[in-house]
Amino acid sequence: MPEHDPFDLLSAKVDLDDPAQYCHIHRFMLGALSRVSDSLSATSRSAILIAKRHLDGHATVGNVATMRVKLWDEIHGRDQSNEVGVLRVRTVICAMHGMDAAAASDTLHYFLMFWQESELSMVELAKAMREAYGVSYQPG
């Protein structure tokens, strides 16, 4: 078992109540997912690209919303399943979710929970945490 929970480590480093941090949190989540893209569905990989383009000002909110609908369609009827594939899609959905003061903490929490439960690489998550925030996390 890791000494520290990834959420605890990140929330100690990032002010989740600061709207200026929301874009960076999104970039962190998308960057982490990019590290494990070979483990994700084609729809998930496309969604990540659209979300990155949106953060860079090259895709619209509508483009992001369309991709979120496609992700939900991919797991339709199984959205509460604990299947690895479903949990991975839910991880991507979290990264595409709008961030605001009421949801930033929850969004990051669920992103990390789905990441862990979907058996995505904790080593790659640790690398993304270190790269984005200088956080040292040692997966167990």
ABEGO torsion letter per residue (X at the ends): XBABBAAAAAAAABBAABAAAAAAAAAAAAAAAAAAAAABBAAAAAAAAAAAAAAAGABBAAAAAAAAAAAAAAABGAAABABAAAAAAAAAAAAABBBBAAAAAAAAAAAAAAAAAAGBBAAAAAAAAAAAAGBBBBBX
